[in-house]
Amino acid sequence: MDPELKSRLIERALAEGFSACRVCRPGDVGHVADDLAGFLAKGYHGSMGWLADRAHWRGNPAALWPDARSVIVLAENYGPDDLQETPSSAGLVSVYARNRDYHDVVKKRLKRLARWLIGEAGGEVKVFVDTAPVPEKPLGQAAGLGWQGKHTNLVSRDLGSWFFIGSVFTTLELPVDAPETDHCGNCRACLDACPTEAFPAPYQIDARRCISYLTIEHKGPVDEALRSKLGNRIYGCDDCLAACPWNKFAGVAREVKYHARADLVAPPLRDLARLDDTAFRARFSGSPIKRIGRGRFVRNVLYAIGNSKDPSLLEVAQGLYDDEDAVVADAARWAVGRLAT
């Protein structure tokens, strides 16, 4: 192990644009397998079958790549410059999705850092950012990057809640950092902020009630009992993150690709509902929103229209009564019913 190499690695990671860099071993998250099994047994994963299909890897990072000896865990700040209220006639998009897809931005940084490491010390590497069965948040806690708060997301005393996590697995033996401990105390701000009560208990989340899951991962109609709780959130939700008091230490993202596009700050629901597939793809090219497709997105917009209490949007919803997507048509009828009363 080379402490001097690790110091240079951290210096290089910060120069690449990362906000923090820590190291742990692949086997330092032994509790993950049992935690994941409990989560799946309760059905909290909803329709995310890929969590169950790859549980043997997600529960044991050492099995994902047995040759790996160290995991370099990196944080990248995407903090917003403000969290202004959005009028009910406009859509609310999660902070992380208001510009470029972070997968592309973070992965490029990870690859540059990995190439530098190989050039300096040899070995082999694999990079991951939220697209493989890697338990990023437990690894982040094991490496001292932050701790999993009561909302199950990673929280840092330096960065708050607004950061992405990437990792570099390597065959090199690097000095490890001490794991972070829990600093939530008696606070339950994140739990109380959730509009749909998606937390059965602190440190547990039922994705089936989570607005991020419902607006992004869930493909069919949303349970009618939950639709009114979505408000005007059309892609993701930041309520539990934004409520965290540790965000007082968070800064604004340095990377301009995370700064909000003007057309994604309070976009009018009227315009979004009228997007056909071609217009949807063009508008959201390079955005994470593109991956859910026009149908799921317009479904979300129609739920927001139904919650808007804006009678001027009634005609917009009526225009989608006979949409070729049955889920969109169902959402349109629900929206009209809400506005008409």
C-alpha positions as CSV (number, residue, x, y, z in Angstrom):
1,M,0.0,0.0,0.0
2,D,1.2,3.4,-0.9
3,P,-0.1,6.4,1.1
4,E,1.6,8.8,-1.2
5,L,-0.2,7.4,-4.2
6,K,-3.5,7.8,-2.3
7,S,-2.7,11.5,-1.6
8,R,-2.0,12.0,-5.3
9,L,-5.2,10.2,-6.2
10,I,-7.3,12.5,-4.0
11,E,-5.5,15.5,-5.5
12,R,-6.2,14.3,-9.0
13,A,-9.8,13.4,-8.2
14,L,-10.5,17.0,-7.0
15,A,-8.7,18.4,-10.0
16,E,-11.0,16.4,-12.2
17,G,-14.0,18.0,-10.6
18,F,-15.0,15.5,-7.9
19,S,-16.0,17.0,-4.5
20,A,-14.6,14.2,-2.4
21,C,-12.6,10.9,-2.7
22,R,-12.5,8.1,-0.2
23,V,-11.4,4.4,-0.2
24,C,-12.8,1.2,1.3
25,R,-12.6,-2.6,0.6
26,P,-15.2,-4.4,-1.5
27,G,-16.0,-6.6,1.6
28,D,-16.6,-3.7,4.0
29,V,-20.4,-3.8,3.5
30,G,-21.2,-7.2,4.9
31,H,-24.7,-6.0,6.1
32,V,-25.9,-5.2,2.7
33,A,-27.0,-8.7,1.7
34,D,-29.3,-9.1,4.7
35,D,-30.7,-5.5,4.3
36,L,-31.4,-6.1,0.6
37,A,-33.1,-9.4,1.3
38,G,-35.4,-7.8,3.9
39,F,-36.2,-5.0,1.4
40,L,-37.1,-7.4,-1.3
41,A,-39.1,-9.7,1.0
42,K,-41.4,-6.9,1.9
43,G,-41.9,-6.0,-1.8
44,Y,-40.6,-2.5,-1.3
45,H,-38.9,-2.6,-4.7
46,G,-42.2,-2.6,-6.6
47,S,-41.7,-3.4,-10.2
48,M,-37.9,-2.9,-10.1
49,G,-37.2,-6.6,-10.8
50,W,-33.6,-5.9,-11.6
51,L,-32.9,-5.4,-7.9
52,A,-33.9,-9.0,-7.2
53,D,-32.4,-10.4,-10.3
54,R,-28.9,-9.1,-9.4
55,A,-29.2,-9.3,-5.6
56,H,-26.3,-11.7,-5.4
57,W,-24.0,-9.0,-6.8
58,R,-25.7,-6.0,-5.2
59,G,-25.5,-7.6,-1.8
60,N,-21.8,-8.5,-2.2
61,P,-19.6,-6.1,-4.2
62,A,-16.7,-8.6,-3.8
63,A,-18.6,-11.0,-6.0
64,L,-19.1,-8.5,-8.7
65,W,-15.3,-8.5,-9.4
66,P,-13.4,-11.0,-7.2
67,D,-10.0,-9.5,-8.2
68,A,-10.8,-6.1,-6.8
69,R,-8.9,-5.1,-3.7
70,S,-10.0,-1.5,-3.2
71,V,-13.1,0.6,-4.1
72,I,-12.5,4.3,-4.7
73,V,-15.8,6.1,-3.9
74,L,-16.3,9.6,-5.2
75,A,-18.8,12.3,-4.7
76,E,-19.8,15.0,-7.2
77,N,-21.8,17.9,-6.0
78,Y,-24.9,19.0,-8.0
79,G,-26.3,21.4,-5.5
80,P,-29.0,23.9,-6.8
81,D,-28.6,27.6,-6.6
82,D,-32.1,27.9,-5.2
83,L,-35.3,25.8,-4.5
84,Q,-38.0,28.3,-5.4
85,E,-41.6,27.3,-5.3
86,T,-43.1,26.3,-8.6
87,P,-46.6,27.5,-9.5
88,S,-49.2,24.7,-9.8
89,S,-49.7,25.3,-13.5
90,A,-46.0,24.5,-14.1
91,G,-44.1,21.2,-13.8
92,L,-41.6,20.5,-11.1
93,V,-38.5,18.5,-12.2
94,S,-36.0,17.0,-9.7
95,V,-32.9,19.1,-9.4
96,Y,-30.6,16.4,-10.7
97,A,-32.5,16.1,-14.0
98,R,-32.7,19.8,-15.0
99,N,-29.8,19.6,-17.5
100,R,-27.4,16.9,-18.7
101,D,-27.6,13.2,-17.8
102,Y,-25.2,12.8,-14.8
103,H,-24.4,9.3,-15.8
104,D,-22.5,10.6,-18.9
105,V,-20.8,13.4,-17.0
106,V,-19.7,11.4,-14.0
107,K,-18.6,8.4,-16.0
108,K,-16.3,10.5,-18.2
109,R,-14.6,11.8,-15.1
110,L,-14.3,8.3,-13.6
111,K,-12.7,7.0,-16.8
112,R,-10.1,9.9,-16.8
113,L,-9.3,9.3,-13.2
114,A,-9.0,5.5,-13.8
115,R,-6.7,6.0,-16.7
116,W,-4.5,8.3,-14.6
117,L,-4.3,5.6,-11.8
118,I,-3.3,2.9,-14.3
119,G,-0.6,5.2,-15.7
120,E,0.7,5.9,-12.2
121,A,0.5,2.5,-10.5
122,G,-0.6,-0.1,-13.0
123,G,-3.3,-2.6,-12.0
124,E,-6.7,-3.1,-13.4
125,V,-9.9,-0.9,-12.9
126,K,-13.6,-0.9,-13.5
127,V,-15.8,2.2,-13.2
128,F,-19.4,2.4,-12.1
129,V,-22.0,5.1,-11.8
130,D,-25.5,3.9,-10.9
131,T,-25.9,1.5,-13.9
132,A,-24.5,-1.7,-12.4
133,P,-25.4,-3.8,-9.3
134,V,-23.1,-1.8,-7.0
135,P,-24.4,-0.7,-3.6
136,E,-23.0,2.8,-4.0
137,K,-24.5,4.3,-0.8
138,P,-23.3,1.6,1.6
139,L,-19.9,1.7,0.0
140,G,-19.9,5.5,0.4
141,Q,-20.6,5.1,4.1
142,A,-17.9,2.4,4.5
143,A,-15.4,4.7,2.8
144,G,-16.3,7.7,5.0
145,L,-18.0,9.7,2.3
146,G,-21.2,10.1,4.3
147,W,-23.8,8.1,6.1
148,Q,-27.2,6.8,5.0
149,G,-29.7,9.0,6.5
150,K,-33.2,8.2,7.6
151,H,-34.4,8.8,4.1
152,T,-31.8,6.1,3.0
153,N,-29.8,8.5,0.9
154,L,-26.2,9.4,1.6
155,V,-25.6,12.5,3.7
156,S,-22.3,14.3,4.1
157,R,-21.3,16.8,6.7
158,D,-19.5,18.7,4.0
159,L,-21.8,18.3,1.0
160,G,-25.3,17.8,2.5
161,S,-27.5,15.6,0.3
162,W,-26.9,17.0,-3.1
163,F,-24.2,14.8,-4.7
164,F,-23.8,11.9,-7.1
165,I,-21.8,8.8,-6.3
166,G,-19.3,7.1,-8.6
167,S,-16.9,4.3,-7.9
168,V,-13.6,2.9,-9.3
169,F,-12.9,-0.7,-8.4
170,T,-9.2,-1.6,-8.7
171,T,-6.9,-4.5,-8.1
172,L,-4.5,-2.1,-6.3
173,E,-4.3,-2.2,-2.5
174,L,-4.9,1.4,-1.4
175,P,-5.1,2.7,2.2
176,V,-8.7,2.8,3.4
177,D,-10.6,5.5,5.2
178,A,-12.6,5.1,8.4
179,P,-16.3,4.6,7.8
180,E,-18.7,7.5,8.6
181,T,-21.1,7.3,11.5
182,D,-24.7,8.3,11.7
183,H,-25.3,12.0,12.5
184,C,-29.1,12.2,12.1
185,G,-29.8,12.2,15.8
186,N,-33.4,12.7,16.7
187,C,-34.1,14.7,13.5
188,R,-36.9,13.3,11.3
189,A,-37.3,16.3,8.9
190,C,-36.9,14.1,5.8
191,L,-39.5,11.6,7.0
192,D,-42.1,14.3,7.8
193,A,-41.5,16.0,4.4
194,C,-42.5,13.0,2.3
195,P,-45.9,13.8,0.6
196,T,-46.8,10.1,0.2
197,E,-45.4,8.7,3.5
198,A,-43.0,6.4,1.7
199,F,-41.0,5.7,4.8
200,P,-42.5,2.8,6.9
201,A,-39.8,3.5,9.5
202,P,-36.5,5.5,9.7
203,Y,-33.9,4.1,7.4
204,Q,-36.5,2.2,5.4
205,I,-38.2,3.2,2.1
206,D,-41.2,1.6,0.4
207,A,-40.4,2.5,-3.3
208,R,-44.0,1.8,-4.2
209,R,-45.0,5.0,-2.5
210,C,-42.0,7.1,-3.4
211,I,-42.7,9.9,-5.9
212,S,-39.3,9.4,-7.6
213,Y,-40.2,5.7,-8.2
214,L,-43.8,6.5,-9.3
215,T,-42.8,9.2,-11.8
216,I,-39.7,7.5,-13.2
217,E,-39.6,3.7,-12.7
218,H,-43.3,2.8,-12.5
219,K,-44.7,2.1,-16.0
220,G,-48.5,1.8,-15.6
221,P,-51.2,4.0,-14.1
222,V,-50.4,5.3,-10.6
223,D,-52.7,4.2,-7.8
224,E,-55.5,6.8,-7.7
225,A,-55.1,7.2,-4.0
226,L,-51.5,8.5,-4.6
227,R,-52.1,10.7,-7.7
228,S,-53.3,13.7,-5.8
229,K,-50.2,13.5,-3.6
230,L,-47.9,13.9,-6.6
231,G,-48.8,17.6,-6.8
232,N,-47.0,19.1,-9.9
233,R,-43.9,16.8,-9.6
234,I,-43.5,15.5,-13.2
235,Y,-40.0,13.8,-12.8
236,G,-38.7,12.8,-9.5
237,C,-39.0,14.4,-6.1
238,D,-36.5,16.2,-3.8
239,D,-38.6,16.8,-0.8
240,C,-36.7,14.5,1.6
241,L,-33.3,15.7,0.4
242,A,-34.3,19.3,0.6
243,A,-35.5,19.0,4.1
244,C,-32.2,17.8,5.5
245,P,-30.6,20.3,7.9
246,W,-27.1,19.2,6.8
247,N,-27.7,21.0,3.5
248,K,-26.7,24.2,5.1
249,F,-23.2,23.1,4.4
250,A,-23.9,22.3,0.7
251,G,-22.7,24.5,-2.1
252,V,-23.9,25.2,-5.6
253,A,-22.7,22.7,-8.3
254,R,-19.4,23.9,-10.0
255,E,-20.2,21.8,-13.1
256,V,-22.3,24.0,-15.5
257,K,-23.9,20.8,-17.0
258,Y,-25.8,20.5,-13.7
259,H,-27.1,24.0,-13.7
260,A,-30.8,24.1,-14.6
261,R,-31.8,24.7,-18.2
262,A,-34.2,27.7,-18.5
263,D,-36.9,25.5,-20.1
264,L,-36.8,23.1,-17.1
265,V,-37.4,25.6,-14.4
266,A,-41.1,25.8,-14.0
267,P,-42.0,24.6,-17.5
268,P,-45.7,25.2,-18.4
269,L,-47.8,22.0,-18.1
270,R,-49.8,23.2,-21.1
271,D,-46.7,23.0,-23.4
272,L,-45.4,19.7,-22.0
273,A,-48.8,17.9,-22.4
274,R,-48.8,18.6,-26.1
275,L,-45.5,16.9,-26.8
276,D,-45.6,14.1,-29.3
277,D,-42.9,11.4,-29.4
278,T,-40.7,13.3,-31.8
279,A,-41.0,16.6,-30.0
280,F,-40.4,14.8,-26.6
281,R,-37.2,13.2,-27.9
282,A,-35.9,16.4,-29.3
283,R,-36.6,18.5,-26.2
284,F,-35.0,16.0,-23.8
285,S,-32.0,14.9,-25.9
286,G,-29.1,14.4,-23.5
287,S,-31.4,14.6,-20.5
288,P,-32.2,11.7,-18.1
289,I,-35.9,12.5,-18.6
290,K,-35.6,11.0,-22.1
291,R,-35.3,7.5,-20.8
292,I,-38.8,7.3,-19.4
293,G,-40.4,8.0,-22.8
294,R,-43.1,10.3,-24.0
295,G,-46.0,8.2,-22.6
296,R,-44.8,8.0,-19.0
297,F,-43.8,11.6,-19.0
298,V,-47.1,12.9,-20.4
299,R,-48.9,10.7,-17.9
300,N,-47.0,12.6,-15.1
301,V,-47.9,15.9,-16.7
302,L,-51.6,15.0,-16.8
303,Y,-51.5,14.1,-13.1
304,A,-50.0,17.5,-12.4
305,I,-52.7,19.1,-14.6
306,G,-55.4,17.3,-12.6
307,N,-53.8,18.7,-9.4
308,S,-53.3,22.2,-10.7
309,K,-56.9,23.6,-10.0
310,D,-56.3,25.6,-13.2
311,P,-59.5,25.4,-15.3
312,S,-57.7,26.8,-18.3
313,L,-55.9,23.4,-18.6
314,L,-59.2,21.5,-18.9
315,E,-59.1,21.7,-22.7
316,V,-55.5,20.4,-22.8
317,A,-56.4,17.3,-20.8
318,Q,-59.5,16.7,-22.9
319,G,-57.4,16.7,-26.0
320,L,-55.6,13.6,-24.8
321,Y,-58.8,11.6,-24.0
322,D,-58.1,9.3,-27.0
323,D,-54.3,9.2,-26.9
324,E,-52.9,6.0,-28.4
325,D,-51.2,5.3,-25.1
326,A,-53.9,3.9,-22.8
327,V,-52.1,5.1,-19.7
328,V,-52.0,8.6,-21.0
329,A,-55.7,8.4,-21.9
330,D,-56.5,7.2,-18.4
331,A,-54.5,10.1,-16.9
332,A,-56.3,12.5,-19.2
333,R,-59.7,11.4,-18.0
334,W,-58.6,11.5,-14.4
335,A,-57.3,15.1,-14.9
336,V,-60.5,16.2,-16.5
337,G,-62.5,14.7,-13.7
338,R,-60.5,16.6,-11.1
339,L,-60.6,19.9,-13.0
340,A,-64.3,19.6,-13.7
341,T,-65.1,19.4,-9.9
